[in-house]
Amino acid sequence: MRNLVVYSSKTGNTKKLAEAIYDYLPKEKEIYSIEKAPAPDDYTFVAVGFRIENGAPDKATQEYLKKFIDEKELFLFATHASSPESEEVKEAMNLAKELAKRARIVGTFDCLGEVPEDVLAEARKQDPVPKWVLDAEKAKGHPNEEDIERLIKLLNSLDLPL
Ligand SMILES: Cc1cc2nc3c(=O)[nH]c(=O)nc-3n(C[C@H](O)[C@H](O)[C@H](O)COP(=O)(O)O)c2cc1C
């Protein structure tokens, strides 16, 4: 039984969730940033985390998810600045599911992720200002302890093949 956690994270938000999942998993387990991640083939259970960038999973994650060509148990998680109820977040998660063609999705989780002030200042110069930038105020301080608790609760409630 081998468990793998892979995360794509620029500013550390998605990495926080990845580390919580890693801590939760029983041995044998490995964790990698997406740049260093091995192909998922040799693992029984894989969790892949991404940030939403321009309305979709970040590009590195999109490429990685295409490697799921065998039936495999996959848990997807994400952070974003847009409202968790927004269509954008649902669509990004749906795209991630579609990319991992034959994987069996055992669960998904997403939560807000704070955007650094300098990034926001730059993004506000765009015309029109992207919707996620307008939502970003609410993302401050996330992921927080409650987000992590919600994540662990969800993992506990799933019938994971661990
Ligand atoms: C260039 C850029 C584009 C982004 N685009 C979106 C977006 O389209 N939708 C959204 O909800 N959040 C967007 N965000 C916010 C990030 O998804 C969010 O802050 C996330 O938690 C970052 O994760 P990380 O710290 O793991 O890199 C964007 C952030 C950056 C820097």
The ligand as an SDF file (V2000), in Angstrom:
LIG
                    3D

 31 33  0  0  0  0  0  0  0  0999 V2000
   -1.6970   34.8350  -11.2040 C   0  0  0  0  0  0  0  0  0  0  0  0
   -2.7960   34.3710  -10.2920 C   0  0  0  0  0  0  0  0  0  0  0  0
   -4.0250   34.0390  -10.8360 C   0  0  0  0  0  0  0  0  0  0  0  0
   -5.0660   33.6240   -9.9920 C   0  0  0  0  0  0  0  0  0  0  0  0
   -6.2710   33.3080  -10.5610 N   0  0  0  0  0  0  0  0  0  0  0  0
   -7.2830   32.9110   -9.7440 C   0  0  0  0  0  0  0  0  0  0  0  0
   -8.5380   32.5650  -10.3060 C   0  0  0  0  0  0  0  0  0  0  0  0
   -8.7670   32.6080  -11.4990 O   0  0  0  0  0  0  0  0  0  0  0  0
   -9.5250   32.1780   -9.4530 N   0  0  0  0  0  0  0  0  0  0  0  0
   -9.3480   32.0980   -8.0940 C   0  0  0  0  0  0  0  0  0  0  0  0
  -10.2790   31.7340   -7.3770 O   0  0  0  0  0  0  0  0  0  0  0  0
   -8.1420   32.4170   -7.5330 N   0  0  0  0  0  0  0  0  0  0  0  0
   -7.1210   32.8150   -8.3230 C   0  0  0  0  0  0  0  0  0  0  0  0
   -5.9060   33.1090   -7.7660 N   0  0  0  0  0  0  0  0  0  0  0  0
   -5.7310   32.9760   -6.3030 C   0  0  0  0  0  0  0  0  0  0  0  0
   -5.0700   31.6560   -5.9140 C   0  0  0  0  0  0  0  0  0  0  0  0
   -5.7420   30.5630   -6.4870 O   0  0  0  0  0  0  0  0  0  0  0  0
   -5.0800   31.4520   -4.3950 C   0  0  0  0  0  0  0  0  0  0  0  0
   -4.4720   32.5280   -3.7140 O   0  0  0  0  0  0  0  0  0  0  0  0
   -4.4120   30.1340   -4.0130 C   0  0  0  0  0  0  0  0  0  0  0  0
   -4.6850   29.8550   -2.6610 O   0  0  0  0  0  0  0  0  0  0  0  0
   -2.9050   30.1430   -4.2280 C   0  0  0  0  0  0  0  0  0  0  0  0
   -2.4130   28.8910   -3.8450 O   0  0  0  0  0  0  0  0  0  0  0  0
   -0.8800   28.6040   -3.4920 P   0  0  0  0  0  0  0  0  0  0  0  0
   -0.5280   29.4820   -2.3180 O   0  0  0  0  0  0  0  0  0  0  0  0
   -0.8590   27.1640   -3.1450 O   0  0  0  0  0  0  0  0  0  0  0  0
   -0.0740   28.9340   -4.7140 O   0  0  0  0  0  0  0  0  0  0  0  0
   -4.8670   33.5340   -8.5750 C   0  0  0  0  0  0  0  0  0  0  0  0
   -3.6140   33.8480   -8.0570 C   0  0  0  0  0  0  0  0  0  0  0  0
   -2.5900   34.2610   -8.8830 C   0  0  0  0  0  0  0  0  0  0  0  0
   -1.2690   34.6260   -8.2770 C   0  0  0  0  0  0  0  0  0  0  0  0
  1  2  1  0
  2  3  1  0
  2 30  2  0
  3  4  2  0
  4  5  1  0
  4 28  1  0
  5  6  2  0
  6  7  1  0
  6 13  1  0
  7  8  2  0
  7  9  1  0
  9 10  1  0
 10 11  2  0
 10 12  1  0
 12 13  2  0
 13 14  1  0
 14 15  1  0
 14 28  1  0
 15 16  1  0
 16 17  1  0
 16 18  1  0
 18 19  1  0
 18 20  1  0
 20 21  1  0
 20 22  1  0
 22 23  1  0
 23 24  1  0
 24 25  2  0
 24 26  1  0
 24 27  1  0
 28 29  2  0
 29 30  1  0
 30 31  1  0
M  END
$$$$
